[in-house]
Amino acid sequence: MRTTRRSFLLSSAAIGFAAARPLAAYADSRDTQPIRLVVPFGAGGVADLTARVVGKAMASQLGQSVVVDNRPGAGGVVAGTLVASAAPDGLTLLLMSNGTAVSDSLFQRLPFDTRKDFAPISLLGYFDIAIVVPEASPLRSLAELVAAAKTRPGGLNIGTVNIGSTQNLAAELFKSRAGIDVQVVPFNGTPAVVTALRSGQIDAGVEILSPLMPQISGQALRALAVMGEGRNPALPAVPTVAEGAGLKGFDVRSWNALAAPSKTPRERVDRLNRAVRAALASPEVKQQLATLNVQPRASSPEELAMLLDNEIRRWGDVIAAARIPRQ
């Protein structure tokens, strides 16, 4: 009887081990395979560099590599489509941005549902947008710019990058909130905006702060204000739009975040969220992001979902008010 019982227990243990081994092998395999981080921008920009800095730190936390895959174009639609259709295994991620929210209202139809086809993971950080003028401009403050615009309705030109970009919509929102009549003039890139500013073709520009810093430091351009809720650490003497123009609650910043395909198991999302939080808490990562003028900020998946929802509504309203046709 004792021998029979022992044989039964040994047989049961062997069966249990054999049954458990495929699951363990699957989990181990999934946790060691490379993570593909799809970035809807070209290499070298703030978003791409942010993804690389955070991705490298996440790789250290997770014990698996994070490979950045740049898929620029079509307002992030190419990158979004790729991730929305990927397997929900936590191995394919999307670098989201406020551009993701803008595209939801800018395009007549998307091949994915921005709210339903992604599982938010965490916010990564914010980076400022600035209102700048040529250094030789007689406009010394944002209040002076607003006053000049009200004195000469339609007489001032504010340059931005492409129609429908965050910078372009930020200028439209500022125009609306300040109650001024100015021409918002689109250009095909930041260098073109800077050239137009320095040559006097436009009176002011609205652009991401980071690529403008060399021009500001070199005293070719002067920052009148930043558009976020607080002053930028790199330019502590420069007021916010809320301060400079008396526009209470004005807060426009660019942001980046991570998301996975919808139906990604919550435990996989939480694992990635913990890796993001650990990465952003690293002094080395904080220092690297500071050089990009990115202010690190982690979030819960629910907080990111709320941010995305609010941004979709806000930019949808701005697009409608500016009468920007859907593409």
C-alpha positions in Angstrom: 0.0 0.0 0.0 2.8 2.4 1.0 4.7 1.7 -2.3 1.5 2.2 -4.3 0.7 5.5 -2.6 4.3 6.7 -3.1 4.1 5.8 -6.8 0.8 7.7 -7.1 2.3 10.8 -5.5 5.4 10.7 -7.6 3.2 10.3 -10.8 1.0 13.2 -9.7 3.9 15.5 -9.1 5.4 14.5 -12.5 2.1 15.3 -14.3 1.8 18.6 -12.4 5.3 19.6 -13.4 4.8 18.7 -17.0 1.5 20.6 -17.1 3.1 23.7 -15.5 6.2 23.7 -17.6 4.6 25.1 -20.9 3.1 28.0 -18.9 6.4 28.8 -17.2 8.2 28.6 -20.5 5.7 30.9 -22.1 6.0 33.5 -19.3 9.8 33.3 -19.3 9.8 33.6 -23.1 7.5 36.7 -23.1 9.6 38.4 -20.4 12.8 38.0 -22.2 11.8 38.9 -25.8 12.6 42.4 -27.1 9.9 45.1 -26.6 9.2 47.1 -29.7 8.5 50.7 -28.9 6.8 52.3 -32.0 7.5 56.1 -32.2 5.3 58.1 -34.6 8.2 60.6 -35.3 11.5 60.6 -37.0 14.8 60.0 -35.2 16.4 62.9 -33.4 13.4 64.8 -32.2 12.4 65.4 -28.5 9.8 62.6 -28.6 12.3 60.1 -30.2 15.1 60.9 -27.7 12.7 60.7 -24.8 11.6 57.3 -26.0 15.2 56.1 -26.2 16.2 57.5 -22.8 13.2 56.0 -21.0 13.3 52.8 -23.1 16.9 52.1 -22.1 16.1 52.6 -18.4 13.0 50.4 -18.7 15.1 47.7 -20.3 17.3 47.7 -17.3 14.3 47.4 -15.0 12.6 44.6 -17.0 15.7 42.6 -18.0 14.7 42.7 -21.6 15.7 45.0 -24.5 13.5 47.8 -25.7 13.9 48.6 -29.4 12.7 51.9 -30.8 11.0 51.6 -34.2 10.5 55.0 -35.8 7.3 55.2 -38.0 6.7 58.8 -38.8 4.0 60.3 -41.0 0.3 60.8 -41.4 -0.2 62.4 -38.0 0.8 59.2 -36.1 -1.7 57.1 -38.0 0.9 54.7 -39.3 2.4 54.0 -35.9 -1.0 53.9 -34.2 -2.4 51.3 -36.8 0.7 49.1 -36.3 0.3 49.0 -32.5 -3.5 48.7 -32.5 -3.3 45.6 -34.6 -0.4 44.0 -32.7 -0.7 41.1 -30.3 -1.8 42.2 -26.8 1.2 40.6 -25.1 3.0 43.7 -23.9 5.8 43.3 -26.5 4.6 46.1 -28.8 4.1 49.6 -27.4 3.1 53.0 -28.8 4.7 56.3 -27.9 1.5 58.4 -27.5 1.5 62.2 -27.6 -0.9 65.1 -27.6 -0.7 64.6 -31.4 -2.5 61.3 -30.8 -5.4 63.3 -29.3 -5.3 65.9 -32.1 -5.4 63.3 -34.8 -8.7 61.9 -33.4 -10.4 65.2 -34.4 -8.3 66.2 -37.3 -8.9 63.2 -39.5 -12.3 62.3 -40.8 -11.7 58.6 -40.2 -9.0 56.7 -38.5 -8.2 52.9 -38.9 -8.4 52.6 -35.1 -10.4 54.0 -32.2 -8.1 56.2 -30.2 -10.0 55.6 -26.9 -10.8 51.9 -27.3 -8.0 50.3 -29.2 -5.1 51.1 -26.8 -4.4 50.2 -23.2 -2.8 53.2 -21.5 0.3 52.5 -19.5 1.8 55.7 -18.1 2.5 59.3 -18.9 6.3 59.9 -19.5 6.6 63.7 -19.3 5.7 67.1 -20.4 7.7 69.6 -22.6 7.0 73.3 -23.0 5.8 75.3 -25.9 7.0 79.0 -26.1 5.9 82.2 -27.7 9.0 83.9 -29.1 9.9 87.0 -31.0 13.1 88.2 -32.8 15.6 89.7 -30.3 15.3 93.0 -32.2 11.5 93.1 -31.8 10.0 96.1 -30.1 7.6 93.8 -28.3 9.2 93.2 -25.0 6.5 91.3 -23.2 3.4 89.1 -23.9 1.2 92.0 -22.7 2.8 94.2 -25.3 2.2 91.6 -28.0 -1.5 91.4 -27.1 -1.8 95.2 -26.9 -0.2 95.5 -30.4 -2.6 92.9 -31.8 -5.6 94.8 -30.4 -4.3 98.1 -31.7 -3.8 96.6 -35.2 -6.4 93.9 -35.8 -5.1 91.5 -38.4 -1.8 93.2 -38.5 0.4 90.7 -36.7 1.6 87.3 -38.0 2.4 84.4 -35.7 4.3 81.5 -37.3 3.9 77.9 -36.4 4.7 74.5 -38.0 2.0 72.7 -40.0 -1.7 73.3 -39.8 -3.2 70.9 -37.2 0.1 70.5 -35.3 0.0 71.0 -31.6 1.9 74.3 -32.0 -0.5 75.5 -34.6 -3.5 74.7 -32.5 -1.8 76.2 -29.4 -1.5 79.5 -31.4 -5.1 79.3 -32.4 -6.2 78.7 -28.8 -4.0 81.6 -27.5 -5.6 83.8 -30.2 -9.1 82.8 -29.1 -8.5 83.1 -25.4 -6.7 86.5 -25.7 -9.4 87.8 -27.9 -7.0 89.0 -30.6 -7.1 89.1 -34.4 -3.8 87.8 -35.7 -2.8 85.7 -38.7 -1.5 82.3 -37.8 0.9 81.4 -40.5 1.9 77.7 -41.0 5.4 76.7 -42.1 6.8 73.2 -43.0 9.1 72.9 -40.0 10.9 74.5 -37.1 13.9 75.7 -39.2 11.5 77.6 -41.5 9.7 79.2 -38.5 13.1 80.3 -37.1 14.2 81.7 -40.5 11.0 83.7 -40.9 11.4 85.1 -37.4 15.0 86.1 -37.8 14.3 87.7 -41.2 11.3 89.7 -39.9 8.7 87.9 -42.1 6.6 87.1 -39.0 6.2 89.0 -35.7 6.2 86.0 -33.4 6.3 82.3 -33.3 4.8 79.5 -31.3 7.1 76.4 -31.1 8.3 73.6 -28.9 10.9 75.2 -26.5 13.7 72.7 -26.8 14.7 73.2 -30.4 14.5 77.0 -29.8 16.9 77.1 -26.8 20.1 77.6 -28.9 18.4 80.6 -30.6 17.3 82.0 -27.3 20.7 81.3 -25.6 22.4 82.9 -28.6 20.2 86.0 -28.3 18.7 85.6 -31.8 15.2 85.0 -30.4 13.5 86.2 -27.2 11.0 84.1 -25.3 7.9 86.2 -24.2 6.2 83.3 -22.4 5.8 79.6 -22.0 2.4 78.1 -22.5 2.3 75.5 -19.6 1.0 75.9 -16.1 4.3 76.8 -14.6 7.5 78.5 -15.5 10.2 76.4 -17.3 13.3 75.6 -15.1 15.5 76.5 -18.0 14.0 80.0 -18.3 12.8 80.9 -14.8 12.5 84.6 -15.6 10.1 84.0 -18.5 6.4 84.1 -17.4 3.7 81.7 -18.3 0.9 82.8 -20.7 -1.4 82.8 -17.7 0.8 85.3 -16.0 1.9 87.4 -19.0 -1.5 87.8 -20.6 -3.8 87.4 -17.6 -5.3 84.2 -19.1 -6.2 82.2 -15.9 -5.9 78.5 -16.3 -4.2 78.6 -19.7 -2.1 75.4 -19.9 -0.8 74.0 -23.2 2.1 71.6 -23.1 3.3 68.8 -25.3 3.4 65.3 -23.6 4.5 61.8 -24.3 3.1 58.6 -22.9 3.2 54.8 -23.4 0.3 52.6 -24.5 -0.2 49.0 -25.5 -2.8 47.3 -27.7 -6.2 47.0 -26.1 -6.9 43.7 -24.3 -3.3 43.6 -23.0 -3.7 41.8 -19.7 -3.7 44.2 -16.7 -0.8 42.4 -15.1 1.3 43.1 -18.2 0.2 46.8 -18.1 1.1 47.0 -14.4 4.5 45.4 -15.0 5.3 48.0 -17.6 3.9 50.8 -15.5 6.2 49.9 -12.6 9.2 49.9 -15.0 8.2 53.4 -16.3 7.9 54.7 -12.7 11.3 53.3 -11.8 12.9 54.7 -14.9 11.6 58.2 -14.4 12.7 58.1 -10.7 16.3 57.5 -11.8 18.6 60.5 -11.3 20.4 59.7 -14.6 17.1 59.6 -16.5 16.0 62.9 -14.9 19.2 64.6 -15.9 19.0 63.3 -19.5 15.4 64.4 -19.9 16.3 67.8 -18.4 18.8 68.3 -21.3 15.8 67.8 -23.6 13.7 70.2 -21.6 11.4 67.4 -20.7 9.8 67.3 -17.2 9.3 63.7 -16.2 5.9 62.7 -14.9 4.6 59.2 -14.4 0.9 58.3 -14.1 -1.5 55.5 -13.5 -3.1 53.9 -16.6 -6.4 55.5 -15.4 -4.9 59.0 -15.2 -3.4 58.7 -18.7 -6.8 57.6 -20.0 -8.4 60.7 -18.5 -5.7 62.9 -19.9 -6.2 61.5 -23.4 -9.9 61.9 -23.2 -9.6 65.5 -22.0 -7.1 66.3 -24.7 -9.3 64.8 -27.5 -12.2 67.0 -26.4 -10.1 70.2 -26.0 -8.3 69.9 -29.4 -11.6 68.9 -31.1 -13.1 72.2 -29.9 -10.1 74.2 -31.0 -10.1 72.6 -34.5 -13.8 73.3 -34.8 -13.5 76.9 -33.6 -10.5 77.6 -36.0 -12.6 76.0 -38.9 -9.7 73.6 -39.8 -11.1 71.1 -42.3 -10.8 67.4 -41.4 -8.3 65.6 -43.5 
